[in-house]
Amino acid sequence: MAEMIEIRWHGRGGQGTVTAAKVLADACLSGGRNVQAFPEYGPERAGAPLRAYNRVSEKELRMHCPVLNPGVVAVVDASLLDAINVADGAKDDAVFVVNTSKDPKEVREKLKAKPTQKVFTVDATKISIESFGRPMPNSCMLGAVNKATNIVSMEALLDDVKGSFGKKFAQKIIDGNLTAAKRGFEEVKQG
């Protein structure tokens, strides 16, 4: 792993984007790393654009500011590709993971991604509906981001999905989120 990985999540209120950042942080923390997970809200309402951030490091984290030059950009809602520049400040070797049914090559063109940047797509909304009946793409996106970055073991990620969702939801929903995370890992495509 690089000395520090910075992730910027783009989503809309109500999609579980902030929860995804927290679950990823918990999984990395379980693996003995130093982590940060924090949101940045505009108007706090369902459907409003928001950002969440992760920092993961082997060393102590002393900076406390938004992620301006992410190595990973996770886009939970593809409609944001037309609304904001999700690639703003992304590193030259950044990894983009986008929730869309579109082909990664098509998304690469839309992002104007550099040849050194990697673009992954996964239909996380469809997978979440099939897995537990709701358009909540966060757990599927966690699996896809993990596949694209190999930031934590899949076992640790699934344990933290189970732990996080187990506090709030029935077993059926927990199992659906675990299935969605696994499918995100397996079905993400690189272009």
NORQUIQUI-V362449 format. One record per residue. N is the residue number from 1. RES is the residue in three letters. PSI is psi in whole degrees, 0 to 359 (none if undefined). D_CENTER is the distance of its C-alpha to the mean C-alpha in whole Angstrom. Layout:
n = (N	N)
res = (RES	RES)
psi = (PSI	PSI)
d_center = (D_CENTER	D_CENTER)
This chain:
n = (1	2	3	4	5	6	7	8	9	10	11	12	13	14	15	16	17	18	19	20	21	22	23	24	25	26	27	28	29	30	31	32	33	34	35	36	37	38	39	40	41	42	43	44	45	46	47	48	49	50	51	52	53	54	55	56	57	58	59	60	61	62	63	64	65	66	67	68	69	70	71	72	73	74	75	76	77	78	79	80	81	82	83	84	85	86	87	88	89	90	91	92	93	94	95	96	97	98	99	100	101	102	103	104	105	106	107	108	109	110	111	112	113	114	115	116	117	118	119	120	121	122	123	124	125	126	127	128	129	130	131	132	133	134	135	136	137	138	139	140	141	142	143	144	145	146	147	148	149	150	151	152	153	154	155	156	157	158	159	160	161	162	163	164	165	166	167	168	169	170	171	172	173	174	175	176	177	178	179	180	181	182	183	184	185	186	187	188	189	190	191)
res = (MET	ALA	GLU	MET	ILE	GLU	ILE	ARG	TRP	HIS	GLY	ARG	GLY	GLY	GLN	GLY	THR	VAL	THR	ALA	ALA	LYS	VAL	LEU	ALA	ASP	ALA	CYS	LEU	SER	GLY	GLY	ARG	ASN	VAL	GLN	ALA	PHE	PRO	GLU	TYR	GLY	PRO	GLU	ARG	ALA	GLY	ALA	PRO	LEU	ARG	ALA	TYR	ASN	ARG	VAL	SER	GLU	LYS	GLU	LEU	ARG	MET	HIS	CYS	PRO	VAL	LEU	ASN	PRO	GLY	VAL	VAL	ALA	VAL	VAL	ASP	ALA	SER	LEU	LEU	ASP	ALA	ILE	ASN	VAL	ALA	ASP	GLY	ALA	LYS	ASP	ASP	ALA	VAL	PHE	VAL	VAL	ASN	THR	SER	LYS	ASP	PRO	LYS	GLU	VAL	ARG	GLU	LYS	LEU	LYS	ALA	LYS	PRO	THR	GLN	LYS	VAL	PHE	THR	VAL	ASP	ALA	THR	LYS	ILE	SER	ILE	GLU	SER	PHE	GLY	ARG	PRO	MET	PRO	ASN	SER	CYS	MET	LEU	GLY	ALA	VAL	ASN	LYS	ALA	THR	ASN	ILE	VAL	SER	MET	GLU	ALA	LEU	LEU	ASP	ASP	VAL	LYS	GLY	SER	PHE	GLY	LYS	LYS	PHE	ALA	GLN	LYS	ILE	ILE	ASP	GLY	ASN	LEU	THR	ALA	ALA	LYS	ARG	GLY	PHE	GLU	GLU	VAL	LYS	GLN	GLY)
psi = (145	161	317	136	130	131	135	124	134	127	192	150	134	358	356	19	315	319	319	315	320	317	317	318	317	319	318	323	319	331	6	13	163	137	159	144	123	148	165	113	152	228	129	84	157	135	346	140	143	165	149	156	151	144	134	128	153	336	166	138	123	346	142	78	164	156	112	332	72	147	341	134	118	121	105	336	110	340	339	340	331	347	324	165	92	342	358	122	358	142	159	336	26	155	126	132	117	133	102	157	354	158	144	326	322	319	322	315	316	320	343	43	144	157	334	353	147	140	127	145	152	140	74	327	313	315	319	321	317	329	322	14	12	147	68	91	2	313	323	318	324	314	318	316	320	320	318	334	337	41	333	159	148	326	314	319	313	322	319	330	312	315	317	313	336	338	340	338	163	160	324	318	319	311	320	319	324	317	315	318	316	317	322	318	317	328	356	142	141	142	none)
d_center = (18	18	20	17	13	12	8	8	6	8	9	13	14	14	11	10	7	9	10	6	7	10	10	8	11	13	13	13	16	18	18	20	18	18	15	14	12	13	13	15	16	19	21	20	20	18	17	17	15	13	11	9	9	10	13	13	17	20	22	23	20	23	21	20	19	16	14	16	16	12	12	9	8	5	7	7	11	13	16	14	15	19	19	17	17	13	14	17	17	15	17	19	17	14	11	9	7	9	9	13	16	17	18	16	19	20	16	17	21	19	17	20	18	20	22	20	17	15	13	11	11	11	13	11	13	16	15	14	18	19	18	19	20	18	15	12	9	7	8	9	5	5	8	7	5	8	11	10	10	12	11	13	15	14	17	16	12	14	17	14	13	17	18	15	16	20	21	20	21	23	23	23	19	18	19	18	14	15	16	13	11	14	14	11	12	15	15	12	15	15	18)
